[in-house]
Amino acid sequence: MEPRKLELSDKEWRKKLTPAQYAILRERGTERAFTGGYVDTKLPGVYRCAGCGTELFRSDAKYDSGSGWPSFVEPSTLEAVETRLDQSHGMARMEVLCATCGGHLGHVFDDGPKPSGKRFCINSCALDLESRDDD
């Protein structure tokens, strides 16, 4: 079953998101390396889309890639994200989007750790961490 799509007008997105979130999620921007709030976060929990709240990644899939952005070996489910070819900035990369609202999250690369070999390099502004107590 395909996830429910959330579509809002540009005006509604601007009202819902902070300027930084809007620039990333709706205008395909990126935050500077090592500046995002979740780069060094080690708290257990679930990372949700800052635009619509969809669960995207789990903390147990997060690792320190040294890239300057939160990196994950896989999404929570394959249905949570979509990918598409991004040929902007003179290079070919695979863009990662929220499958529910279409928000730009970051990019996925084939230089991650085994077994997946993937590095989902995601902007902190595109995420909201729902932390949990792992006692």
N, CA, C and O atoms as a GROMACS GRO file, in nm:
protein
  540
    1MET      N    1   0.084  -0.118   0.000
    1MET     CA    2   0.000   0.000   0.000
    1MET      C    3   0.089   0.125   0.000
    1MET      O    4   0.183   0.134   0.079
    2GLU      N    5   0.060   0.216  -0.086
    2GLU     CA    6   0.137   0.340  -0.096
    2GLU      C    7   0.103   0.433   0.020
    2GLU      O    8  -0.014   0.448   0.055
    3PRO      N    9   0.205   0.497   0.080
    3PRO     CA   10   0.178   0.589   0.191
    3PRO      C   11   0.088   0.705   0.147
    3PRO      O   12   0.089   0.746   0.031
    4ARG      N   13   0.013   0.755   0.241
    4ARG     CA   14  -0.072   0.871   0.214
    4ARG      C   15   0.017   0.991   0.186
    4ARG      O   16   0.115   1.014   0.257
    5LYS      N   17  -0.014   1.064   0.085
    5LYS     CA   18   0.063   1.182   0.049
    5LYS      C   19   0.005   1.306   0.115
    5LYS      O   20  -0.117   1.325   0.119
    6LEU      N   21   0.091   1.389   0.166
    6LEU     CA   22   0.049   1.516   0.225
    6LEU      C   23   0.088   1.627   0.129
    6LEU      O   24   0.206   1.643   0.096
    7GLU      N   25  -0.010   1.701   0.084
    7GLU     CA   26   0.018   1.813  -0.006
    7GLU      C   27  -0.038   1.940   0.055
    7GLU      O   28  -0.157   1.950   0.086
    8LEU      N   29   0.050   2.036   0.071
    8LEU     CA   30   0.011   2.167   0.122
    8LEU      C   31   0.050   2.273   0.021
    8LEU      O   32   0.138   2.251  -0.062
    9SER      N   33  -0.015   2.386   0.028
    9SER     CA   34   0.024   2.498  -0.059
    9SER      C   35   0.156   2.555  -0.009
    9SER      O   36   0.198   2.529   0.104
   10ASP      N   37   0.220   2.632  -0.093
   10ASP     CA   38   0.344   2.697  -0.053
   10ASP      C   39   0.322   2.784   0.072
   10ASP      O   40   0.404   2.786   0.163
   11LYS      N   41   0.211   2.853   0.074
   11LYS     CA   42   0.179   2.939   0.189
   11LYS      C   43   0.165   2.856   0.316
   11LYS      O   44   0.213   2.896   0.422
   12GLU      N   45   0.099   2.740   0.306
   12GLU     CA   46   0.083   2.652   0.422
   12GLU      C   47   0.218   2.597   0.470
   12GLU      O   48   0.242   2.590   0.591
   13TRP      N   49   0.305   2.559   0.376
   13TRP     CA   50   0.438   2.510   0.415
   13TRP      C   51   0.517   2.619   0.485
   13TRP      O   52   0.582   2.593   0.586
   14ARG      N   53   0.512   2.741   0.433
   14ARG     CA   54   0.586   2.851   0.494
   14ARG      C   55   0.538   2.880   0.636
   14ARG      O   56   0.616   2.919   0.723
   15LYS      N   57   0.410   2.861   0.659
   15LYS     CA   58   0.354   2.884   0.793
   15LYS      C   59   0.393   2.771   0.888
   15LYS      O   60   0.418   2.795   1.006
   16LYS      N   61   0.398   2.650   0.838
   16LYS     CA   62   0.424   2.531   0.920
   16LYS      C   63   0.572   2.516   0.957
   16LYS      O   64   0.603   2.472   1.068
   17LEU      N   65   0.662   2.552   0.867
   17LEU     CA   66   0.806   2.528   0.884
   17LEU      C   67   0.882   2.654   0.922
   17LEU      O   68   0.840   2.765   0.892
   18THR      N   69   0.996   2.634   0.989
   18THR     CA   70   1.088   2.746   1.013
   18THR      C   71   1.151   2.783   0.878
   18THR      O   72   1.147   2.702   0.785
   19PRO      N   73   1.209   2.901   0.865
   19PRO     CA   74   1.276   2.936   0.739
   19PRO      C   75   1.384   2.834   0.699
   19PRO      O   76   1.397   2.803   0.580
   20ALA      N   77   1.461   2.784   0.794
   20ALA     CA   78   1.566   2.686   0.763
   20ALA      C   79   1.504   2.555   0.715
   20ALA      O   80   1.552   2.495   0.619
   21GLN      N   81   1.398   2.509   0.782
   21GLN     CA   82   1.332   2.386   0.740
   21GLN      C   83   1.271   2.402   0.602
   21GLN      O   84   1.279   2.311   0.520
   22TYR      N   85   1.211   2.517   0.576
   22TYR     CA   86   1.151   2.542   0.444
   22TYR      C   87   1.257   2.537   0.335
   22TYR      O   88   1.237   2.475   0.231
   23ALA      N   89   1.370   2.602   0.360
   23ALA     CA   90   1.478   2.606   0.261
   23ALA      C   91   1.527   2.466   0.226
   23ALA      O   92   1.560   2.438   0.110
   24ILE      N   93   1.533   2.378   0.323
   24ILE     CA   94   1.580   2.241   0.298
   24ILE      C   95   1.469   2.153   0.244
   24ILE      O   96   1.483   2.095   0.136
   25LEU      N   97   1.359   2.143   0.317
   25LEU     CA   98   1.253   2.050   0.278
   25LEU      C   99   1.181   2.088   0.149
   25LEU      O  100   1.146   2.000   0.071
   26ARG      N  101   1.158   2.215   0.126
   26ARG     CA  102   1.076   2.256   0.010
   26ARG      C  103   1.160   2.311  -0.105
   26ARG      O  104   1.117   2.305  -0.220
   27GLU      N  105   1.280   2.365  -0.076
   27GLU     CA  106   1.363   2.424  -0.181
   27GLU      C  107   1.489   2.343  -0.210
   27GLU      O  108   1.577   2.389  -0.283
   28ARG      N  109   1.498   2.223  -0.152
   28ARG     CA  110   1.609   2.130  -0.176
   28ARG      C  111   1.743   2.189  -0.135
   28ARG      O  112   1.845   2.165  -0.201
   29GLY      N  113   1.744   2.264  -0.027
   29GLY     CA  114   1.868   2.322   0.023
   29GLY      C  115   1.947   2.222   0.106
   29GLY      O  116   1.908   2.106   0.118
   30THR      N  117   2.058   2.268   0.162
   30THR     CA  118   2.137   2.185   0.252
   30THR      C  119   2.199   2.274   0.358
   30THR      O  120   2.228   2.391   0.336
   31GLU      N  121   2.217   2.215   0.475
   31GLU     CA  122   2.286   2.290   0.580
   31GLU      C  123   2.436   2.266   0.566
   31GLU      O  124   2.479   2.165   0.510
   32ARG      N  125   2.514   2.359   0.616
   32ARG     CA  126   2.659   2.344   0.610
   32ARG      C  127   2.703   2.226   0.695
   32ARG      O  128   2.642   2.197   0.798
   33ALA      N  129   2.807   2.160   0.653
   33ALA     CA  130   2.860   2.044   0.725
   33ALA      C  131   2.892   2.081   0.870
   33ALA      O  132   2.942   2.190   0.898
   34PHE      N  133   2.864   1.990   0.960
   34PHE     CA  134   2.894   2.001   1.103
   34PHE      C  135   2.817   2.111   1.175
   34PHE      O  136   2.854   2.149   1.286
   35THR      N  137   2.709   2.164   1.114
   35THR     CA  138   2.630   2.270   1.180
   35THR      C  139   2.494   2.221   1.228
   35THR      O  140   2.431   2.289   1.308
   36GLY      N  141   2.448   2.107   1.181
   36GLY     CA  142   2.314   2.058   1.215
   36GLY      C  143   2.305   2.007   1.358
   36GLY      O  144   2.402   1.958   1.414
   37GLY      N  145   2.188   2.018   1.413
   37GLY     CA  146   2.165   1.981   1.552
   37GLY      C  147   2.176   1.833   1.584
   37GLY      O  148   2.195   1.797   1.700
   38TYR      N  149   2.167   1.746   1.484
   38TYR     CA  150   2.171   1.602   1.510
   38TYR      C  151   2.300   1.535   1.464
   38TYR      O  152   2.310   1.412   1.469
   39VAL      N  153   2.397   1.610   1.420
   39VAL     CA  154   2.522   1.551   1.370
   39VAL      C  155   2.585   1.458   1.474
   39VAL      O  156   2.620   1.344   1.443
   40ASP      N  157   2.599   1.506   1.596
   40ASP     CA  158   2.666   1.429   1.701
   40ASP      C  159   2.571   1.364   1.801
   40ASP      O  160   2.616   1.307   1.900
   41THR      N  161   2.442   1.370   1.777
   41THR     CA  162   2.344   1.315   1.870
   41THR      C  163   2.354   1.163   1.877
   41THR      O  164   2.359   1.095   1.775
   42LYS      N  165   2.357   1.113   1.999
   42LYS     CA  166   2.363   0.968   2.022
   42LYS      C  167   2.240   0.918   2.097
   42LYS      O  168   2.234   0.801   2.134
   43LEU      N  169   2.142   1.005   2.120
   43LEU     CA  170   2.022   0.967   2.193
   43LEU      C  171   1.943   0.861   2.117
   43LEU      O  172   1.932   0.867   1.995
   44PRO      N  173   1.888   0.763   2.190
   44PRO     CA  174   1.804   0.664   2.124
   44PRO      C  175   1.669   0.724   2.088
   44PRO      O  176   1.617   0.810   2.160
   45GLY      N  177   1.613   0.680   1.977
   45GLY     CA  178   1.482   0.728   1.939
   45GLY      C  179   1.454   0.712   1.792
   45GLY      O  180   1.521   0.638   1.721
   46VAL      N  181   1.351   0.782   1.750
   46VAL     CA  182   1.302   0.777   1.612
   46VAL      C  183   1.317   0.916   1.552
   46VAL      O  184   1.279   1.016   1.612
   47TYR      N  185   1.371   0.920   1.431
   47TYR     CA  186   1.383   1.046   1.357
   47TYR      C  187   1.264   1.056   1.262
   47TYR      O  188   1.243   0.971   1.176
   48ARG      N  189   1.187   1.163   1.279
   48ARG     CA  190   1.067   1.186   1.198
   48ARG      C  191   1.089   1.303   1.103
   48ARG      O  192   1.174   1.388   1.126
   49CYS      N  193   1.011   1.305   0.996
   49CYS     CA  194   1.016   1.416   0.902
   49CYS      C  195   0.968   1.542   0.972
   49CYS      O  196   0.861   1.543   1.033
   50ALA      N  197   1.046   1.648   0.965
   50ALA     CA  198   1.009   1.776   1.027
   50ALA      C  199   0.890   1.840   0.957
   50ALA      O  200   0.826   1.929   1.012
   51GLY      N  201   0.860   1.795   0.836
   51GLY     CA  202   0.747   1.850   0.763
   51GLY      C  203   0.614   1.786   0.794
   51GLY      O  204   0.512   1.854   0.802
   52CYS      N  205   0.615   1.653   0.812
   52CYS     CA  206   0.487   1.583   0.827
   52CYS      C  207   0.482   1.483   0.942
   52CYS      O  208   0.375   1.431   0.972
   53GLY      N  209   0.595   1.455   1.007
   53GLY     CA  210   0.596   1.364   1.120
   53GLY      C  211   0.612   1.218   1.088
   53GLY      O  212   0.610   1.135   1.179
   54THR      N  213   0.628   1.183   0.962
   54THR     CA  214   0.648   1.043   0.924
   54THR      C  215   0.777   0.988   0.982
   54THR      O  216   0.880   1.056   0.978
   55GLU      N  217   0.773   0.868   1.038
   55GLU     CA  218   0.895   0.804   1.086
   55GLU      C  219   0.984   0.772   0.966
   55GLU      O  220   0.942   0.705   0.872
   56LEU      N  221   1.109   0.821   0.972
   56LEU     CA  222   1.203   0.802   0.861
   56LEU      C  223   1.320   0.712   0.897
   56LEU      O  224   1.353   0.620   0.822
   57PHE      N  225   1.383   0.738   1.012
   57PHE     CA  226   1.504   0.664   1.052
   57PHE      C  227   1.498   0.634   1.201
   57PHE      O  228   1.427   0.700   1.276
   58ARG      N  229   1.573   0.532   1.241
   58ARG     CA  230   1.584   0.498   1.383
   58ARG      C  231   1.729   0.517   1.427
   58ARG      O  232   1.823   0.503   1.349
   59SER      N  233   1.743   0.551   1.554
   59SER     CA  234   1.877   0.581   1.607
   59SER      C  235   1.973   0.463   1.595
   59SER      O  236   2.093   0.483   1.584
   60ASP      N  237   1.921   0.340   1.598
   60ASP     CA  238   2.012   0.225   1.587
   60ASP      C  239   2.069   0.208   1.447
   60ASP      O  240   2.159   0.126   1.427
   61ALA      N  241   2.020   0.283   1.350
   61ALA     CA  242   2.075   0.281   1.214
   61ALA      C  243   2.166   0.401   1.188
   61ALA      O  244   2.221   0.415   1.079
   62LYS      N  245   2.184   0.488   1.289
   62LYS     CA  246   2.267   0.608   1.276
   62LYS      C  247   2.412   0.574   1.310
   62LYS      O  248   2.438   0.496   1.401
   63TYR      N  249   2.504   0.633   1.236
   63TYR     CA  250   2.646   0.612   1.263
   63TYR      C  251   2.724   0.739   1.231
   63TYR      O  252   2.673   0.828   1.162
   64ASP      N  253   2.844   0.747   1.281
   64ASP     CA  254   2.931   0.863   1.258
   64ASP      C  255   3.009   0.841   1.130
   64ASP      O  256   3.108   0.768   1.128
   65SER      N  257   2.965   0.905   1.023
   65SER     CA  258   3.029   0.890   0.893
   65SER      C  259   3.146   0.987   0.875
   65SER      O  260   3.228   0.970   0.785
   66GLY      N  261   3.153   1.088   0.962
   66GLY     CA  262   3.255   1.190   0.948
   66GLY      C  263   3.224   1.291   0.838
   66GLY      O  264   3.306   1.378   0.808
   67SER      N  265   3.105   1.282   0.779
   67SER     CA  266   3.068   1.369   0.667
   67SER      C  267   3.019   1.506   0.711
   67SER      O  268   3.021   1.600   0.632
   68GLY      N  269   2.976   1.519   0.838
   68GLY     CA  270   2.924   1.646   0.885
   68GLY      C  271   2.774   1.654   0.888
   68GLY      O  272   2.717   1.756   0.927
   69TRP      N  273   2.706   1.546   0.847
   69TRP     CA  274   2.561   1.537   0.850
   69TRP      C  275   2.521   1.408   0.920
   69TRP      O  276   2.597   1.311   0.918
   70PRO      N  277   2.403   1.405   0.981
   70PRO     CA  278   2.356   1.278   1.038
   70PRO      C  279   2.352   1.173   0.927
   70PRO      O  280   2.301   1.198   0.818
   71SER      N  281   2.407   1.055   0.956
   71SER     CA  282   2.413   0.949   0.855
   71SER      C  283   2.350   0.822   0.910
   71SER      O  284   2.366   0.787   1.027
   72PHE      N  285   2.279   0.753   0.823
   72PHE     CA  286   2.208   0.631   0.859
   72PHE      C  287   2.237   0.523   0.755
   72PHE      O  288   2.256   0.554   0.637
   73VAL      N  289   2.239   0.398   0.798
   73VAL     CA  290   2.263   0.288   0.704
   73VAL      C  291   2.137   0.248   0.630
   73VAL      O  292   2.143   0.188   0.523
   74GLU      N  293   2.020   0.282   0.688
   74GLU     CA  294   1.894   0.247   0.622
   74GLU      C  295   1.781   0.328   0.684
   74GLU      O  296   1.791   0.374   0.797
   75PRO      N  297   1.671   0.345   0.608
   75PRO     CA  298   1.552   0.409   0.666
   75PRO      C  299   1.477   0.310   0.754
   75PRO      O  300   1.506   0.191   0.752
   76SER      N  301   1.382   0.360   0.831
   76SER     CA  302   1.300   0.274   0.916
   76SER      C  303   1.232   0.165   0.834
   76SER      O  304   1.232   0.048   0.872
   77THR      N  305   1.174   0.205   0.722
   77THR     CA  306   1.117   0.112   0.625
   77THR      C  307   1.150   0.164   0.487
   77THR      O  308   1.172   0.284   0.469
   78LEU      N  309   1.155   0.075   0.390
   78LEU     CA  310   1.184   0.119   0.254
   78LEU      C  311   1.076   0.211   0.200
   78LEU      O  312   1.102   0.294   0.113
   79GLU      N  313   0.953   0.196   0.252
   79GLU     CA  314   0.842   0.279   0.206
   79GLU      C  315   0.846   0.421   0.263
   79GLU      O  316   0.775   0.508   0.214
   80ALA      N  317   0.929   0.446   0.365
   80ALA     CA  318   0.932   0.576   0.431
   80ALA      C  319   0.995   0.684   0.343
   80ALA      O  320   0.962   0.802   0.355
   81VAL      N  321   1.087   0.643   0.255
   81VAL     CA  322   1.158   0.740   0.172
   81VAL      C  323   1.147   0.702   0.024
   81VAL      O  324   1.120   0.587  -0.011
   82GLU      N  325   1.169   0.801  -0.059
   82GLU     CA  326   1.180   0.782  -0.203
   82GLU      C  327   1.313   0.838  -0.246
   82GLU      O  328   1.369   0.925  -0.178
   83THR      N  329   1.366   0.790  -0.356
   83THR     CA  330   1.489   0.846  -0.411
   83THR      C  331   1.467   0.885  -0.556
   83THR      O  332   1.382   0.829  -0.625
   84ARG      N  333   1.543   0.983  -0.600
   84ARG     CA  334   1.540   1.023  -0.741
   84ARG      C  335   1.675   1.083  -0.776
   84ARG      O  336   1.747   1.134  -0.690
   85LEU      N  337   1.708   1.076  -0.903
   85LEU     CA  338   1.834   1.128  -0.952
   85LEU      C  339   1.838   1.280  -0.938
   85LEU      O  340   1.744   1.349  -0.978
   86ASP      N  341   1.945   1.330  -0.882
   86ASP     CA  342   1.968   1.474  -0.863
   86ASP      C  343   2.095   1.509  -0.939
   86ASP      O  344   2.204   1.466  -0.901
   87GLN      N  345   2.083   1.586  -1.046
   87GLN     CA  346   2.199   1.624  -1.126
   87GLN      C  347   2.236   1.771  -1.107
   87GLN      O  348   2.302   1.830  -1.192
   88SER      N  349   2.193   1.828  -0.995
   88SER     CA  350   2.228   1.968  -0.968
   88SER      C  351   2.373   1.978  -0.922
   88SER      O  352   2.436   1.879  -0.886
   89HIS      N  353   2.425   2.096  -0.926
   89HIS     CA  354   2.561   2.127  -0.880
   89HIS      C  355   2.668   2.048  -0.956
   89HIS      O  356   2.775   2.020  -0.901
   90GLY      N  357   2.640   2.013  -1.081
   90GLY     CA  358   2.740   1.949  -1.166
   90GLY      C  359   2.777   1.807  -1.127
   90GLY      O  360   2.884   1.759  -1.165
   91MET      N  361   2.691   1.737  -1.052
   91MET     CA  362   2.720   1.598  -1.016
   91MET      C  363   2.590   1.518  -1.017
   91MET      O  364   2.481   1.574  -1.010
   92ALA      N  365   2.604   1.386  -1.026
   92ALA     CA  366   2.488   1.297  -1.022
   92ALA      C  367   2.485   1.229  -0.885
   92ALA      O  368   2.578   1.157  -0.847
   93ARG      N  369   2.376   1.253  -0.812
   93ARG     CA  370   2.358   1.193  -0.680
   93ARG      C  371   2.214   1.144  -0.670
   93ARG      O  372   2.128   1.183  -0.749
   94MET      N  373   2.189   1.059  -0.571
   94MET     CA  374   2.053   1.013  -0.546
   94MET      C  375   1.995   1.093  -0.430
   94MET      O  376   2.042   1.083  -0.317
   95GLU      N  377   1.894   1.172  -0.460
   95GLU     CA  378   1.826   1.254  -0.361
   95GLU      C  379   1.731   1.166  -0.279
   95GLU      O  380   1.669   1.074  -0.334
   96VAL      N  381   1.721   1.193  -0.150
   96VAL     CA  382   1.628   1.121  -0.061
   96VAL      C  383   1.516   1.217  -0.023
   96VAL      O  384   1.540   1.329   0.020
   97LEU      N  385   1.392   1.170  -0.040
   97LEU     CA  386   1.274   1.249  -0.009
   97LEU      C  387   1.182   1.173   0.086
   97LEU      O  388   1.181   1.050   0.085
   98CYS      N  389   1.107   1.245   0.166
   98CYS     CA  390   1.003   1.184   0.248
   98CYS      C  391   0.895   1.134   0.153
   98CYS      O  392   0.846   1.210   0.070
   99ALA      N  393   0.857   1.008   0.166
   99ALA     CA  394   0.756   0.950   0.078
   99ALA      C  395   0.616   1.007   0.104
   99ALA      O  396   0.529   0.999   0.018
  100THR      N  397   0.595   1.063   0.222
  100THR     CA  398   0.463   1.115   0.256
  100THR      C  399   0.441   1.257   0.206
  100THR      O  400   0.338   1.286   0.144
  101CYS      N  401   0.537   1.347   0.231
  101CYS     CA  402   0.517   1.488   0.194
  101CYS      C  403   0.608   1.534   0.080
  101CYS      O  404   0.594   1.646   0.032
  102GLY      N  405   0.700   1.449   0.036
  102GLY     CA  406   0.788   1.486  -0.073
  102GLY      C  407   0.900   1.580  -0.034
  102GLY      O  408   0.970   1.633  -0.121
  103GLY      N  409   0.920   1.603   0.096
  103GLY     CA  410   1.024   1.694   0.142
  103GLY      C  411   1.163   1.639   0.114
  103GLY      O  412   1.189   1.520   0.131
  104HIS      N  413   1.252   1.729   0.072
  104HIS     CA  414   1.393   1.693   0.049
  104HIS      C  415   1.460   1.668   0.183
  104HIS      O  416   1.454   1.752   0.273
  105LEU      N  417   1.524   1.552   0.197
  105LEU     CA  418   1.590   1.516   0.321
  105LEU      C  419   1.742   1.524   0.310
  105LEU      O  420   1.809   1.566   0.403
  106GLY      N  421   1.795   1.484   0.196
  106GLY     CA  422   1.940   1.478   0.176
  106GLY      C  423   1.970   1.388   0.058
  106GLY      O  424   1.899   1.391  -0.043
  107HIS      N  425   2.076   1.308   0.069
  107HIS     CA  426   2.118   1.220  -0.040
  107HIS      C  427   2.163   1.086   0.016
  107HIS      O  428   2.198   1.076   0.134
  108VAL      N  429   2.163   0.984  -0.069
  108VAL     CA  430   2.213   0.853  -0.030
  108VAL      C  431   2.331   0.818  -0.120
  108VAL      O  432   2.328   0.839  -0.241
  109PHE      N  433   2.435   0.764  -0.057
  109PHE     CA  434   2.559   0.729  -0.127
  109PHE      C  435   2.592   0.582  -0.103
  109PHE      O  436   2.544   0.522  -0.007
  110ASP      N  437   2.672   0.525  -0.190
  110ASP     CA  438   2.711   0.384  -0.181
  110ASP      C  439   2.845   0.365  -0.110
  110ASP      O  440   2.920   0.273  -0.144
  111ASP      N  441   2.875   0.450  -0.013
  111ASP     CA  442   3.003   0.439   0.058
  111ASP      C  443   2.984   0.416   0.208
  111ASP      O  444   3.071   0.450   0.288
  112GLY      N  445   2.871   0.357   0.246
  112GLY     CA  446   2.842   0.333   0.386
  112GLY      C  447   2.896   0.199   0.433
  112GLY      O  448   2.952   0.123   0.355
  113PRO      N  449   2.879   0.171   0.561
  113PRO     CA  450   2.930   0.046   0.618
  113PRO      C  451   2.847  -0.075   0.573
  113PRO      O  452   2.734  -0.061   0.528
  114LYS      N  453   2.907  -0.192   0.585
  114LYS     CA  454   2.836  -0.316   0.554
  114LYS      C  455   2.734  -0.343   0.664
  114LYS      O  456   2.756  -0.294   0.776
  115PRO      N  457   2.628  -0.414   0.643
  115PRO     CA  458   2.600  -0.490   0.523
  115PRO      C  459   2.531  -0.411   0.412
  115PRO      O  460   2.536  -0.454   0.296
  116SER      N  461   2.468  -0.298   0.443
  116SER     CA  462   2.392  -0.226   0.338
  116SER      C  463   2.483  -0.153   0.240
  116SER      O  464   2.450  -0.142   0.122
  117GLY      N  465   2.597  -0.104   0.289
  117GLY     CA  466   2.685  -0.024   0.203
  117GLY      C  467   2.630   0.113   0.172
  117GLY      O  468   2.686   0.185   0.089
  118LYS      N  469   2.520   0.151   0.236
  118LYS     CA  470   2.455   0.280   0.209
  118LYS      C  471   2.486   0.381   0.318
  118LYS      O  472   2.504   0.348   0.435
  119ARG      N  473   2.493   0.507   0.275
  119ARG     CA  474   2.505   0.620   0.369
  119ARG      C  475   2.395   0.719   0.334
  119ARG      O  476   2.407   0.795   0.238
  120PHE      N  477   2.290   0.717   0.414
  120PHE     CA  478   2.184   0.815   0.398
  120PHE      C  479   2.229   0.940   0.473
  120PHE      O  480   2.227   0.943   0.596
  121CYS      N  481   2.270   1.040   0.399
  121CYS     CA  482   2.327   1.164   0.450
  121CYS      C  483   2.214   1.267   0.455
  121CYS      O  484   2.172   1.319   0.352
  122ILE      N  485   2.165   1.295   0.576
  122ILE     CA  486   2.039   1.367   0.593
  122ILE      C  487   2.060   1.498   0.668
  122ILE      O  488   2.137   1.504   0.764
  123ASN      N  489   1.993   1.602   0.625
  123ASN     CA  490   1.999   1.732   0.692
  123ASN      C  491   1.926   1.727   0.825
  123ASN      O  492   1.814   1.677   0.833
  124SER      N  493   1.990   1.777   0.930
  124SER     CA  494   1.926   1.782   1.063
  124SER      C  495   1.795   1.860   1.060
  124SER      O  496   1.698   1.819   1.124
  125CYS      N  497   1.791   1.970   0.986
  125CYS     CA  498   1.670   2.054   0.980
  125CYS      C  499   1.550   1.979   0.922
  125CYS      O  500   1.436   2.019   0.945
  126ALA      N  501   1.574   1.873   0.849
  126ALA     CA  502   1.466   1.796   0.789
  126ALA      C  503   1.408   1.694   0.888
  126ALA      O  504   1.310   1.626   0.858
  127LEU      N  505   1.471   1.683   1.005
  127LEU     CA  506   1.435   1.580   1.102
  127LEU      C  507   1.388   1.637   1.235
  127LEU      O  508   1.427   1.747   1.274
  128ASP      N  509   1.305   1.559   1.303
  128ASP     CA  510   1.269   1.583   1.443
  128ASP      C  511   1.296   1.453   1.515
  128ASP      O  512   1.244   1.348   1.476
  129LEU      N  513   1.377   1.457   1.621
  129LEU     CA  514   1.407   1.337   1.698
  129LEU      C  515   1.303   1.319   1.809
  129LEU      O  516   1.283   1.407   1.893
  130GLU      N  517   1.238   1.205   1.806
  130GLU     CA  518   1.148   1.165   1.913
  130GLU      C  519   1.231   1.069   2.000
  130GLU      O  520   1.238   0.949   1.971
  131SER      N  521   1.292   1.123   2.104
  131SER     CA  522   1.383   1.041   2.184
  131SER      C  523   1.303   0.948   2.276
  131SER      O  524   1.188   0.974   2.311
  132ARG      N  525   1.369   0.840   2.312
  132ARG     CA  526   1.308   0.745   2.404
  132ARG      C  527   1.409   0.709   2.510
  132ARG      O  528   1.530   0.718   2.489
  133ASP      N  529   1.359   0.668   2.623
  133ASP     CA  530   1.445   0.627   2.734
  133ASP      C  531   1.473   0.479   2.719
  133ASP      O  532   1.381   0.398   2.716
  134ASP      N  533   1.601   0.442   2.709
  134ASP     CA  534   1.640   0.302   2.686
  134ASP      C  535   1.683   0.232   2.814
  134ASP      O  536   1.773   0.148   2.810
  135ASP      N  537   1.622   0.263   2.924
  135ASP     CA  538   1.662   0.200   3.053
  135ASP      C  539   1.626   0.054   3.056
  135ASP      O  540   1.651  -0.014   3.156
   0.00000   0.00000   0.00000
